[in-house]
Every structure is written in structure tokens, then in C-alpha cells.
Amino acid sequence: MVKEELCLNLGGLPNDCQPKGSVARLEAPTDGKLVTILSIDGGGVRGIIPATIVAFLELQLQKLDGDKARIADYFDFIAGTSTGGLVTAMLTSPNDENQPMFTAKQIIDFYHEHCPQIFPHGKAAKQETTLVAYSKLIFSTFPPNSRMVKAYTNAMLPKYDGKNLKEIIRKLLKQTRLRQTLTNVIIPSYDIKLLQPIVFSTLKARRNDLEDAQLADICLSTSAAQYYLPPHKFKIKSRTFNMVDGGVAANNPTLLAISEVAKEKYLEGKAECLSNIDHSKLLVLSLGTGSSKRNNKLEVGNQSWGLIDWVVGPNNSNAISDVLLTAIDDMVHIYLSAFFQGTSFKDNYLRIQTDSLKSSEAIMDNSNKENLENLEKIGNALLKAPVSEVNLATGLLESVRGEDYTNEAALIKFAERLSAERKRRQARSSNGYQ
């Protein structure tokens, strides 16, 4: 792909952003320092996989800079969608001492403790209406576990009423607002009334009170996954939000985060197209939640693939959600790989993802104890796996630098670069430079 083909009109940047002769490159904040970005995909309970990766990275930073080192100290922007949005909030929300509320390791513990409450295994907590009650009489003649009954249930109500999730998040984040996060946060959601993505951003919240939502409302919005949880509605003064899962817009929010960086430079009169951003100024870590692409059991066969087939797939999967989210995730990764690989700064972008989940492991609400423990093991095993890229011919992840160049080794190098950048900033600050 030719580099010039990568130029986009990103997130509301002006149309004259297209290259015209000599174009100035994006300057990172203050004197050319790196812009560091962490991005975390959506995926329900599978969020424990990137949480495990983040915990490893934080441990490496602590080895370099002491036990008090936290992820929020090292990243200029942390972006997260759905379950990734919740991880983002936990990494960046301040406690009473203005330190991150959670260590990365504590987030893993959070998943083990609370996922069975958010997605109660074996009993979907639905609020029954009169219509549902009458419908049950009609469908009572069908076998209780038939696809027809499952399709009816899925069509009438979300799988979970969301009360447990709302209670947990409200207790967790209290009244914390977006402008209070310890570093810049980017969390996408989607307004179904306006039919447009809404990007919650710390920088926007600090400029405009109508953007300054409570983090609890943001997390409930970005995690309101279709079919699984109900939409979330809230207000900021006169502005009303009607929100569903951020995965509709950007399940892999890495490109969105880079777009937001570009827009911030636009506000300073330094707008840039993505293809003209200086690759050397970006240091990006993108974490996936895994897919079952290698073990996928979806196939067309002789089926008609109507509504029931799309909503109730094999092994209790949600076929339409699995297909769309996997496609979104892969396209962002393919795009950014092309963006970085054609330069001498390909190590500035690291994507850690697995496509080898079993069907039962890929289900985003499989909250039984064995599965959560297994997902953590998958996260730890992913550290030992080689750094990989998507093979465009097969769509599968393949090793790009040999079996010895593992995600663990790449993260150790990444931590060293983060630590060196932070120390450089601290030295400049102590010398009176910004």
C-alpha cells in the first residue's frame, strides 16, 4: 500500500488536510517528545486477557522505576472500548491520594470477583413485562432449550438486565468525572438516537462541561453490548445521551486514539493527516481480547441464515456480533500495520492478540470460574507467544520475526522505552523546561 493512500480525514479534521506539496509533520506535545498510547479492545469477560498483559507491563515498569510505578504515569492517552473502557477507567481513576485507584494486578482480581455477578451463569436476569408473560404462554409448547425459544428470548429482552453491572460500577467509580482522570482517556460509545459515535475524551471534558460525564456513566455506555445488556441513558445538564456499546464504532480503538491525537494538534493549528504524522513521535501498544478465528464453527452450508442463525449461532455464540467485531478489530490492525511497517519505526507499534480461542472461550459472557481462570492462563501464554501480524491471504495471525521474538520480550523493550521517556520528561521539568 502506498503511503499517500493512508491519508484520511480523521475525526472531523478539515478536508484540506490532504497533502499539498510540503506538509509539516505532527509535533508531539512539547519539544518533540513521544506521544505514548495504550489501547484496549472490547470483549466482555475476555477483558481479563489484556488485563493480564497490562499487569505484566506494569510489573516491568516497577522493576525499572520502583514499586509505585503505575500504567497511568507512562501513557499520554489510554483508550478503551466496552470492557476495555472499564479497564481504562480503573487504571486512570484517582483515589483519595490522587494515585490510580487500581494496580493492573488488581484489575485481574476484579474480573474474577465480579464477572459472575455481571453475567450470572445459568440464569439471565431479565425484567419480565406483560408482553413477555403472554408470549411465554405461546412458546411454552416448544422444548425449553430449542432454538425457537432461545430466539424468542433474545428478541424480547437483553440477556441481562444490567442491574448488577450498574451497581458494581457506581460503587467502584462513585462520582468521579472524566476531567479528573490521571492521564488523557479516550472511550467510545454510540448514540442510537443520533446514530453517531460519541467519543468521551478527558481533553474535551476539561474544555467543555457538557463533555464532562461521570466515568460510571461512560463505562455503562461503552459496555452496553447489544443483545447482552440494555442501552444506557443519562444527561449532562441539558444534553441527553442514549448510548450503546462502543464496539459499534470502534471495538479496537487504536486508530481512534491516534485520530484524537491528530485532532488535538488541529486545535493548536497543526492539523495532520494520519499518513503525515511522524511515526517516530508515536509509541503505541494495542491489546486485543482474543478471537476464535482459527476454531470458528460458523459456516453457510445449506442454511438460510435468517435472524435466528445470526443471533443464535453454534455453541450459544452471537454470530452477528462475533463477525462484525472481529472484522472491525482486524481492519484497524491491518491499517496500522501498513502505517508503521513501511517505516524504520515499526517497533513503535505493538499489537498483542490471539486468534486461537475455542468457541466456548470466545463467548463474551462465559463467566464461570473455570473459564475466567482459563482466560487468565491464555493471557499469560500469549506473553510467551511470538509477536504476530495478520496474514492478508489467510486472515490469520502469523509470527513476523521468528519464534524467539515473543510478546514478553517486546513488552520488556516497550517498558524500557516508556521508562526512558518518563525520565527524560522529569529531567526537563526539573531543569525548568516544559
ZAMARGU-4260 file (C-alpha; in steps of 0.2 Angstrom, whole numbers, plus 5000, padded with zeros to 4 digits):
<rodrens>
0) 5000/5000/5000 | 5007/5017/4995 | 5009/5028/5010 | 4999/5043/5002 | 4984/5031/5001
5) 4983/5030/5020 | 4978/5049/5022 | 4961/5050/5030 | 4950/5065/5035 | 4951/5059/5053
10) 4938/5063/5066 | 4932/5079/5059 | 4948/5086/5053 | 4946/5099/5039 | 4946/5092/5021
15) 4961/5102/5016 | 4971/5090/5027 | 4976/5081/5011 | 4995/5083/5007 | 4999/5098/4996
20) 5017/5099/4992 | 5027/5101/5008 | 5017/5097/5023 | 5023/5100/5041 | 5023/5084/5052
25) 5014/5082/5068 | 5023/5088/5083 | 5021/5078/5099 | 5017/5088/5114 | 5031/5100/5120
30) 5048/5099/5110 | 5046/5083/5100 | 5044/5070/5114 | 5035/5054/5111 | 5016/5053/5111
35) 5013/5037/5121 | 4996/5027/5118 | 4988/5012/5126 | 4973/5005/5118 | 4962/4990/5124
40) 4949/4981/5114 | 4931/4977/5119 | 4926/4959/5123 | 4916/4956/5139 | 4924/4943/5151
45) 4939/4941/5138 | 4945/4958/5145 | 4955/4948/5158 | 4967/4944/5143 | 4973/4962/5140
50) 4972/4965/5159 | 4985/4951/5161 | 4996/4959/5148 | 4994/4976/5156 | 4999/4968/5173
55) 5015/4961/5166 | 5019/4978/5158 | 5016/4987/5175 | 5027/4974/5184 | 5041/4978/5171
60) 5040/4997/5174 | 5040/4994/5193 | 5057/4984/5191 | 5064/4999/5182 | 5056/5013/5192
65) 5051/5006/5209 | 5035/4999/5216 | 5025/5014/5215 | 5025/5015/5196 | 5008/5014/5188
70) 5002/5012/5170 | 4994/5030/5170 | 5011/5038/5174 | 5018/5032/5157 | 5004/5034/5144
75) 4999/5051/5137 | 4982/5043/5131 | 4974/5027/5136 | 4959/5022/5125 | 4947/5008/5129
80) 4931/5001/5122 | 4917/4991/5131 | 4927/4980/5144 | 4942/4989/5138 | 4934/5006/5143
85) 4931/4999/5161 | 4950/4994/5162 | 4954/5011/5156 | 4944/5019/5170 | 4951/5008/5183
90) 4969/5012/5178 | 4966/5031/5177 | 4953/5035/5191 | 4961/5044/5206 | 4960/5038/5224
95) 4960/5050/5239 | 4979/5052/5237 | 4977/5056/5219 | 4985/5039/5214 | 4977/5026/5202
100) 4963/5018/5211 | 4969/5001/5205 | 4985/4992/5201 | 4985/4982/5185 | 4985/4966/5195
105) 4970/4971/5205 | 4960/4973/5189 | 4963/4954/5186 | 4956/4950/5203 | 4941/4962/5199
110) 4937/4951/5184 | 4937/4935/5194 | 4927/4943/5208 | 4913/4952/5198 | 4911/4944/5181
115) 4900/4930/5189 | 4889/4944/5196 | 4888/4955/5180 | 4885/4939/5169 | 4876/4927/5181
120) 4879/4910/5175 | 4864/4899/5171 | 4851/4912/5174 | 4849/4928/5164 | 4842/4942/5175
125) 4828/4949/5164 | 4814/4960/5169 | 4798/4952/5163 | 4784/4963/5155 | 4766/4959/5152
130) 4770/4956/5134 | 4784/4943/5138 | 4772/4934/5150 | 4759/4932/5137 | 4772/4927/5124
135) 4779/4913/5136 | 4762/4905/5136 | 4763/4904/5117 | 4781/4897/5117 | 4778/4885/5131
140) 4773/4872/5119 | 4791/4872/5112 | 4805/4862/5120 | 4813/4874/5133 | 4831/4873/5125
145) 4825/4874/5107 | 4832/4887/5095 | 4815/4894/5093 | 4813/4898/5112 | 4831/4905/5113
150) 4827/4916/5098 | 4811/4922/5106 | 4820/4926/5122 | 4834/4935/5113 | 4822/4945/5103
155) 4811/4951/5118 | 4824/4957/5130 | 4843/4959/5133 | 4851/4944/5140 | 4855/4953/5157
160) 4846/4967/5165 | 4862/4976/5169 | 4857/4980/5187 | 4872/4971/5194 | 4884/4980/5182
165) 4877/4997/5186 | 4878/4994/5205 | 4896/4987/5204 | 4902/5002/5193 | 4893/5015/5203
170) 4901/5009/5219 | 4918/5007/5210 | 4919/5024/5202 | 4907/5034/5213 | 4906/5052/5207
175) 4922/5053/5198 | 4921/5064/5182 | 4930/5062/5166 | 4941/5078/5168 | 4948/5070/5184
180) 4957/5056/5176 | 4976/5055/5179 | 4980/5054/5161 | 4970/5058/5145 | 4957/5045/5142
185) 4948/5041/5126 | 4932/5030/5127 | 4920/5027/5113 | 4901/5024/5113 | 4887/5025/5101
190) 4871/5036/5102 | 4857/5026/5095 | 4846/5042/5094 | 4858/5052/5084 | 4865/5037/5075
195) 4883/5043/5078 | 4898/5038/5088 | 4902/5048/5104 | 4920/5049/5109 | 4922/5053/5128
200) 4939/5062/5130 | 4947/5069/5145 | 4954/5084/5135 | 4937/5088/5128 | 4929/5087/5146
205) 4942/5099/5153 | 4937/5112/5139 | 4918/5109/5140 | 4907/5105/5154 | 4894/5097/5143
210) 4908/5084/5139 | 4912/5080/5157 | 4902/5065/5161 | 4904/5054/5176 | 4916/5039/5172
215) 4902/5027/5179 | 4890/5033/5165 | 4904/5032/5152 | 4908/5014/5157 | 4890/5009/5157
220) 4888/5017/5140 | 4903/5009/5131 | 4899/4992/5139 | 4880/4991/5134 | 4883/4977/5122
225) 4869/4974/5110 | 4859/4958/5115 | 4868/4956/5131 | 4865/4972/5141 | 4852/4986/5139
230) 4856/5004/5132 | 4861/5017/5145 | 4853/5034/5145 | 4860/5049/5155 | 4861/5068/5155
235) 4874/5081/5157 | 4864/5097/5161 | 4853/5100/5145 | 4862/5086/5135 | 4854/5069/5134
240) 4864/5053/5129 | 4856/5037/5123 | 4870/5025/5122 | 4875/5008/5117 | 4892/4998/5116
245) 4907/5007/5109 | 4911/4992/5099 | 4898/4998/5086 | 4910/5012/5082 | 4927/5006/5087
250) 4929/4989/5096 | 4948/4991/5093 | 4950/5010/5097 | 4969/5011/5092 | 4965/5021/5076
255) 4953/5032/5085 | 4966/5036/5099 | 4978/5042/5085 | 4964/5052/5077 | 4961/5061/5093
260) 4980/5065/5095 | 4979/5072/5077 | 4963/5082/5082 | 4972/5089/5097 | 4986/5096/5086
265) 4972/5103/5074 | 4966/5113/5089 | 4983/5121/5090 | 4983/5125/5072 | 4994/5110/5067
270) 4981/5098/5059 | 4989/5082/5051 | 4983/5068/5041 | 4987/5051/5048 | 4999/5047/5034
275) 5009/5063/5038 | 5010/5061/5056 | 5029/5057/5061 | 5029/5039/5065 | 5044/5042/5076
280) 5034/5053/5088 | 5021/5039/5091 | 5023/5024/5103 | 5008/5013/5103 | 5003/4997/5112
285) 4987/4989/5106 | 4979/4975/5116 | 4966/4963/5109 | 4954/4952/5119 | 4956/4937/5108
290) 4945/4929/5094 | 4941/4911/5089 | 4945/4913/5071 | 4956/4898/5070 | 4942/4887/5078
295) 4927/4896/5070 | 4912/4884/5068 | 4902/4896/5058 | 4898/4890/5040 | 4885/4894/5027
300) 4881/4876/5022 | 4863/4874/5017 | 4856/4886/5030 | 4846/4901/5025 | 4855/4912/5038
305) 4840/4922/5044 | 4838/4931/5060 | 4839/4916/5071 | 4855/4910/5063 | 4863/4927/5065
310) 4858/4929/5083 | 4859/4911/5090 | 4875/4904/5082 | 4884/4887/5087 | 4888/4885/5105
315) 4877/4899/5111 | 4888/4912/5101 | 4881/4928/5094 | 4886/4926/5076 | 4882/4944/5070
320) 4892/4952/5085 | 4906/4940/5083 | 4908/4943/5064 | 4906/4962/5065 | 4918/4965/5080
325) 4931/4953/5073 | 4931/4962/5056 | 4932/4979/5064 | 4947/4974/5075 | 4957/4966/5061
330) 4954/4980/5049 | 4961/4993/5061 | 4976/4982/5064 | 4979/4979/5046 | 4978/4998/5043
335) 4990/5002/5057 | 5002/4988/5052 | 5003/4996/5035 | 5005/5013/5043 | 5020/5008/5053
340) 5028/4994/5044 | 5034/5004/5029 | 5045/5015/5040 | 5060/5012/5051 | 5049/5014/5066
345) 5039/4998/5065 | 5044/4995/5083 | 5034/5010/5088 | 5018/5000/5086 | 5015/4983/5095
350) 4998/4974/5094 | 4996/4959/5105 | 4981/4947/5100 | 4977/4929/5099 | 4965/4921/5086
355) 4966/4904/5094 | 4952/4904/5107 | 4940/4890/5107 | 4921/4894/5104 | 4917/4892/5122
360) 4932/4904/5127 | 4926/4917/5115 | 4909/4920/5122 | 4909/4937/5130 | 4898/4932/5145
365) 4905/4915/5149 | 4908/4920/5167 | 4910/4903/5175 | 4926/4901/5187 | 4935/4888/5175
370) 4933/4899/5160 | 4939/4915/5169 | 4954/4905/5176 | 4957/4899/5158 | 4957/4916/5150
375) 4970/4922/5163 | 4981/4907/5158 | 4978/4912/5139 | 4984/4929/5143 | 5000/4923/5152
380) 5003/4911/5137 | 5001/4925/5125 | 5016/4933/5133 | 5026/4918/5128 | 5019/4918/5110
385) 5029/4926/5096 | 5024/4944/5090 | 5012/4942/5076 | 5004/4951/5061 | 4988/4947/5051
390) 4992/4937/5035 | 4981/4946/5022 | 4980/4930/5012 | 4973/4919/5026 | 4967/4932/5039
395) 4976/4923/5052 | 4990/4929/5064 | 5007/4923/5060 | 5024/4926/5068 | 5034/4940/5059
400) 5051/4939/5067 | 5053/4921/5072 | 5048/4911/5087 | 5061/4919/5098 | 5054/4937/5097
405) 5040/4935/5109 | 5027/4947/5116 | 5035/4946/5133 | 5052/4952/5125 | 5044/4965/5115
410) 5035/4972/5131 | 5051/4972/5141 | 5058/4983/5127 | 5042/4994/5127 | 5044/4996/5146
415) 5062/5002/5144 | 5056/5015/5131 | 5042/5021/5142 | 5053/5022/5157 | 5067/5032/5147
420) 5054/5044/5140 | 5047/5047/5158 | 5064/5051/5165 | 5068/5062/5150 | 5052/5072/5154
425) 5056/5073/5173 | 5074/5079/5169 | 5067/5093/5158 | 5054/5098/5170 | 5067/5099/5184
430) 5078/5110/5173 | 5064/5122/5170 | 5058/5116/5153 | 5040/5111/5149
</rodrens>
